Amino acid sequence: MKKILLAVAAASFISFFSWADDALLKTGHPDEYTVKKGDTLWDISGTFLNSPWLWPEIWHVNPQIENPHLIFPGDLIKLIYLDGQPRLTVERTLKMVPGGGGINGATKLSPSIRVQQADEAISSIPLDKIDAFLSRSRIVEPGELEKGPYMLAGQQQHVIVGEGDRAYARGNFDAQYSNYGIYRKGQSFKDPVTKEFLGIYAQGIGTVAVTKMDGDIATLDILRTYEEVRPGDSLLPSEDRLVDSIFFPSAPDTDINAQIIAVEGGVSQVGKFNVVIINRGEREGLQIGNVLAIFKAGELVTDRVKGGKVALPDERAGLLMVFRTFEKMSFGLVLEADRALAINDKARNP
């Protein structure tokens, strides 16, 4: 899996939200914060903002420094006000130069250029928590897995164990692709309300490289696996999804009324950093980086005065960020969970 760097770029200076200062900024927030190794943008934003994902909405680019959109350990994050509106900006730290003419031999601060590699920048959310989910599975149409190549056997008819093994596959391989993903057919999804067919879950099993073709038999090197590969597993050309390398946390441009219809891993209870599947996708206007609030349906209670049953209002219980979109469905990562979440919980504009 290629290394994926999560960074946050500046959004438009014209916010599409009208936030009161007291609603945007957390009570007791600091005026500045020095970035430490191991920090994430989500953590830092949470020290200033009630809603950490709103960072791009109040980010102010400092034109005096190189790569102002990348934040490094040692940088100073400052809360400032421009035209009465709160803005967060970054300042590169000063280099400490011993002696150098300071009063009474004191250390003197001297501006310097600090060279940083892009991969030293802090991530927006913990990479080790989400890396495994960003390029595995996908949603496919009926027959898409069946018409492609499939795994045949391991070397000397051995079971295909995993990474580093040599294996064989059979089918029509496209010469323009050298790498293929291994997939296993999973659950078919229908919209829980309209019953419309949405797609089939193709579980990502691993990645292989085609090293030789002999008719319709391919010799493969298994590059990586997430679980044991089985004969009959399907192959699809590996996707080069560069768009996934940078996330722009944002609210959807359209009104989204979605439901959680499945959880990665087949469990029913949902918690922080679980991957969920929702029944809305590109046709509804969802984009990578969109943030949705998760709501639990309000309880049905008895009205002891007027009689009858009354549905209480839905309660906000978490937050997810969309990291993969398909035509009718999307994958999202749960970033906040105030209580146990579950399949059928709602996902709407934050």
Secondary structure, DSSP 8 states (H G I E B T S, - for coil): ------------SS-SS---HHHHB-TT--SEEE--TT--HHHHHHHHBSSGGGHHHHB---TTSSSTTS--TT-EEEEEEETTEEEEEEE---EEESSTT-GGG--EEE-------GGGS--SS-HHHHGGGSSS-EEE-TTTTTTS-EEEEEGGG----STT-EEEEES---TT--EEEEEEEEEEEE-TTT--EEEEEEEEEEEEEEEEEETTEEEEEEEEESS---TT-EEEE----GGGGS---B--SS--EEEEEEETTS-SEE-TT-EEEES--GGGT--TTBEEEEEE---EEE-TTT-SEEE---EEEEEEEEEEE-SS-EEEEEEEESS-EETT-EEE--
